[in-house]
């Protein structure tokens, strides 16, 4: 099934294209659906030279170490690009992509993307901006792993998820719209499941609440900010585009 011009207009990099240009791209696209928990591709798989983007649902990108430990690199909501090596690298997937919920992935032939860039160079800038943001996030993640305490990484992760994916007010407090089971949260910040449970239920008990299924509410935003703001040895930022 092909994407429509309307669907393509919701992808972050195509917001600069007008309807006519999107209509020309649509025939070069393909939509594939994935069920919750289904693998989109495995680390090491060959990726055809196409642009990959989340059309609906959500995808998790994770990597497995030699010892078998899984680390969540990021979550991708609708409109986000992924699988950069398919366009700019050797075509080998550096990590595994898994559907966190029923989702649709749209791909666009590389030749069609290059034509779009030729006619509208701003598309290339949108792509660069997207991947520069990923580099910034990865930079901060590495920094945190080598220099921050686990509780600081946890606090900053909760803040990031709240800012990136939104919150909603409930009786319990400001609740994250994204559900984060202990296992996913632990892999995201590079700690064990047991340590994540301890930090959430003991050290942060008065600041955040956790309910079954990964429902997390922020009870005291100021206290969470104080922990997240804990200083450490500064690490220079990557240049922003």
C-alpha positions in Angstrom: 0.0 0.0 0.0 1.2 3.5 -0.9 1.1 6.5 1.4 -1.0 9.5 0.5 0.3 13.1 0.1 -1.6 13.9 3.3 0.2 11.1 5.3 3.6 12.3 4.0 2.9 15.8 5.1 3.0 14.6 8.7 6.6 13.4 8.4 9.0 15.9 10.0 11.2 16.3 7.0 8.4 17.0 4.5 6.8 19.9 6.3 8.6 22.2 3.8 7.1 20.5 0.7 3.9 21.7 -1.0 1.0 19.4 -1.8 2.0 18.9 -5.5 5.5 17.7 -4.5 4.1 15.3 -2.0 1.8 13.9 -4.6 4.8 13.1 -6.8 6.5 11.3 -4.0 3.5 9.2 -2.9 3.8 6.6 -5.7 7.4 5.9 -4.6 6.4 5.0 -1.1 5.3 1.8 0.6 3.5 1.2 3.9 4.0 -1.9 6.0 2.2 -2.7 9.2 3.7 -4.3 12.3 2.0 -5.7 15.4 3.0 -4.9 18.9 6.2 -6.6 19.8 7.0 -7.5 16.2 10.6 -6.8 15.0 10.9 -4.3 12.2 14.5 -5.3 11.6 17.3 -6.8 13.6 20.7 -5.4 14.4 23.0 -6.5 11.5 20.2 -6.8 8.9 20.8 -5.3 5.5 18.6 -2.3 4.8 17.6 -1.4 1.3 18.5 2.2 0.3 15.3 3.9 1.4 14.1 6.5 3.8 12.3 4.9 6.8 9.8 6.8 9.0 7.1 6.0 11.6 3.7 6.7 10.1 1.6 5.5 13.0 2.2 3.9 16.4 5.6 3.9 18.1 8.9 2.1 17.6 11.7 1.3 20.0 15.3 1.2 19.0 17.5 -1.0 21.2 21.0 -2.5 21.1 22.3 -5.7 22.6 25.8 -5.9 24.1 28.1 -8.9 23.7 27.1 -10.0 27.2 23.4 -10.0 26.1 22.4 -6.9 28.0 19.7 -4.8 26.1 19.9 -1.0 26.1 17.0 1.1 24.8 18.4 3.9 22.7 15.2 5.8 21.9 11.5 5.7 21.2 10.2 7.0 17.9 6.7 8.5 17.7 4.8 9.1 14.4 6.6 11.4 12.0 10.2 10.4 13.1 12.9 9.0 10.8 15.0 6.0 11.6 17.5 3.6 10.0 19.9 6.3 8.8 22.5 3.8 7.5 20.0 2.8 4.7 20.5 6.3 3.3 23.9 7.5 4.4 25.9 4.4 5.6 26.7 0.9 4.7 23.1 -0.3 4.8 23.7 -2.4 7.9 21.3 -1.9 10.8 23.3 -0.7 13.8 20.5 -1.6 16.2 17.2 -3.5 16.5 13.8 -1.8 15.8 10.7 -3.2 17.6 7.1 -2.1 17.4 6.1 -0.9 20.9 2.5 -0.9 19.7 0.7 -1.7 16.4 2.3 0.6 14.0 2.9 1.5 10.3 6.3 2.2 8.7 6.5 4.1 5.5 9.5 3.8 3.2 10.5 6.0 0.3 12.9 5.1 -2.5 16.3 6.9 -2.2 16.1 8.1 -5.8 12.8 9.8 -5.1 14.2 11.5 -2.0 17.2 12.8 -3.9 14.8 14.3 -6.5 12.8 16.0 -3.7 16.1 17.4 -2.3 17.1 18.8 -5.7 13.8 20.6 -6.1 13.5 21.6 -2.4 17.0 21.8 -0.8 15.3 22.6 2.6 14.4 18.9 2.8 18.1 18.1 3.2 18.4 20.6 6.0 15.4 19.0 7.8 17.1 15.6 7.5 20.4 17.0 8.9 18.5 18.7 11.8 16.8 15.4 12.6 20.0 13.4 12.8 21.9 16.2 14.5 19.3 16.0 17.3 19.9 12.3 17.5 23.6 12.9 17.9 22.9 15.4 20.7 20.7 12.9 22.5 23.3 10.1 22.1 26.0 12.4 23.3 24.1 13.2 26.5 23.3 9.5 27.0 26.9 8.6 26.9 27.8 11.5 29.1 25.3 10.3 31.7 26.4 6.7 31.6 30.0 7.6 32.4 29.6 10.5 34.8 26.2 10.7 36.3 24.6 8.7 39.2 21.8 6.4 38.3 19.2 8.5 40.1 20.2 11.5 38.1 19.9 9.6 34.8 16.5 8.4 35.9 15.3 11.9 36.8 16.6 13.3 33.5 15.0 10.5 31.5 11.6 11.1 33.1 11.9 14.8 32.3 12.9 14.1 28.7 10.0 11.7 28.2 7.6 14.3 29.7 8.9 17.1 27.4 9.2 14.9 24.3 5.9 12.9 24.5 3.8 15.0 26.7 1.9 14.6 30.0 -1.7 14.7 31.3 -3.1 15.8 34.6 -4.5 13.1 36.9 -5.5 12.7 40.5 -2.1 11.2 41.2 -0.2 14.1 39.6 1.2 14.9 36.2 1.2 11.6 34.4 3.5 10.7 31.5 1.5 9.8 28.3 4.2 7.2 27.5 4.0 4.0 29.6 7.4 2.9 30.9 7.6 -0.5 32.5 10.5 -1.1 34.8 12.3 -3.2 32.3 12.2 -0.6 29.5 13.1 2.2 31.9 16.1 0.2 33.3 17.4 -0.5 29.8 17.0 3.1 28.8 19.3 4.4 31.6 21.7 1.4 31.8 20.9 -0.1 35.2 19.4 -3.4 36.4 15.7 -4.0 36.8 16.1 -4.4 40.5 17.9 -1.1 40.9 15.3 0.7 38.8 12.5 -0.7 41.1 14.5 0.4 44.2 15.1 4.0 42.9 11.5 4.4 41.9 9.9 3.0 45.0 12.3 4.1 47.6 14.6 7.0 46.6 12.0 8.8 44.5 8.9 7.6 46.3 7.8 11.1 47.3 8.6 12.5 43.9 7.2 10.1 41.4 4.7 7.2 41.6 4.7 4.0 39.6 1.6 1.9 38.8 1.4 -1.5 37.1 1.9 -1.4 33.4 4.4 1.5 33.5 2.1 4.3 34.4 4.4 7.0 35.9 3.2 10.2 37.6 5.4 13.1 38.6 4.3 14.2 42.1 6.9 16.9 42.8 8.3 18.5 39.6 10.6 20.8 41.6 12.2 18.0 43.5 12.7 16.0 40.3 14.3 19.0 38.7 16.6 19.4 41.6 17.9 15.9 41.2 18.1 16.2 37.4 20.1 19.4 37.7 22.8 17.7 39.9 26.1 19.0 38.4 28.9 16.8 37.2 32.1 17.2 35.2 31.1 19.2 32.2 31.3 17.5 28.8 31.4 19.8 25.8 28.3 19.9 23.6 28.3 18.8 20.0 27.8 21.7 17.6 24.2 22.4 16.6 23.2 22.8 13.0 
